[in-house]
Amino acid sequence: MTPDLGQGGCAALEDGVVLARCLGDAILGGGGGGAESERIEAGLREYARIRRWRSAELIGTAYAVGFMQESSNALRSSL
């Protein structure tokens, strides 16, 4: 992720919270039985599913903002 939005730290905190919730649900919630390693894998898959689009949104927006900031002002001056 480029630093153009200043969201790296915030995204890391979000990642930590979501990861802890997903693993906590997988380990403590149990649900569906299975070996602990299978439940952990399921928790990690859920984490990836949840965070995928949020991360893509942040990366895409940061790229667009960085592109505009680094442009020769042709786009900004024509608006």
C-alpha positions as CSV (number, residue, x, y, z in Angstrom):
1,M,0.0,0.0,0.0
2,T,1.4,3.4,-0.9
3,P,1.5,6.0,1.9
4,D,-0.7,8.5,0.1
5,L,-3.7,8.0,2.4
6,G,-1.7,7.5,5.6
7,Q,-3.8,4.4,6.3
8,G,-1.1,1.8,6.8
9,G,-1.3,1.9,10.6
10,C,-5.1,2.0,10.6
11,A,-5.3,-0.9,8.2
12,A,-2.9,-2.9,10.5
13,L,-5.1,-2.2,13.5
14,E,-8.2,-3.3,11.5
15,D,-6.3,-6.4,10.4
16,G,-5.4,-7.3,14.0
17,V,-9.0,-6.8,15.3
18,V,-10.5,-8.9,12.5
19,L,-7.9,-11.6,12.8
20,A,-8.4,-11.9,16.6
21,R,-12.2,-12.1,16.1
22,C,-12.0,-14.7,13.4
23,L,-9.5,-16.9,15.3
24,G,-11.3,-16.4,18.5
25,D,-14.6,-17.5,16.9
26,A,-12.8,-20.5,15.3
27,I,-11.1,-21.7,18.4
28,L,-13.6,-20.8,21.2
29,G,-16.8,-21.0,19.2
30,G,-15.8,-24.5,18.1
31,G,-19.0,-25.0,16.0
32,G,-19.0,-28.0,13.6
33,G,-16.4,-29.9,15.5
34,G,-13.3,-30.9,13.6
35,A,-9.7,-30.7,14.6
36,E,-8.4,-27.5,16.1
37,S,-6.1,-27.0,13.1
38,E,-9.1,-27.3,10.7
39,R,-11.0,-24.7,12.8
40,I,-8.0,-22.4,12.7
41,E,-7.7,-22.8,8.9
42,A,-11.4,-21.9,8.6
43,G,-10.8,-18.9,10.8
44,L,-8.0,-17.7,8.6
45,R,-10.1,-18.2,5.4
46,E,-12.8,-16.1,7.0
47,Y,-10.3,-13.4,7.9
48,A,-9.0,-13.4,4.3
49,R,-12.6,-13.2,3.0
50,I,-13.5,-10.3,5.2
51,R,-10.3,-8.2,4.6
52,R,-9.8,-8.8,0.9
53,W,-12.1,-6.1,-0.4
54,R,-11.3,-3.6,2.3
55,S,-7.6,-3.9,1.5
56,A,-8.3,-3.7,-2.3
57,E,-10.3,-0.5,-1.7
58,L,-7.5,1.1,0.3
59,I,-4.8,0.1,-2.1
60,G,-6.8,1.3,-5.2
61,T,-7.7,4.6,-3.5
62,A,-4.2,5.2,-2.4
63,Y,-2.9,4.5,-5.9
64,A,-5.4,6.9,-7.5
65,V,-4.6,9.7,-5.0
66,G,-0.8,9.1,-5.4
67,F,-1.2,9.2,-9.2
68,M,-3.1,12.5,-9.0
69,Q,-0.5,14.0,-6.6
70,E,2.4,13.0,-8.8
71,S,0.8,14.0,-12.1
72,S,1.9,17.1,-14.0
73,N,-1.3,18.8,-12.9
74,A,-2.8,18.4,-16.4
75,L,-5.8,16.5,-14.9
76,R,-6.3,18.8,-11.9
77,S,-5.9,22.0,-13.9
78,S,-8.5,20.9,-16.5
79,L,-11.2,20.4,-13.8
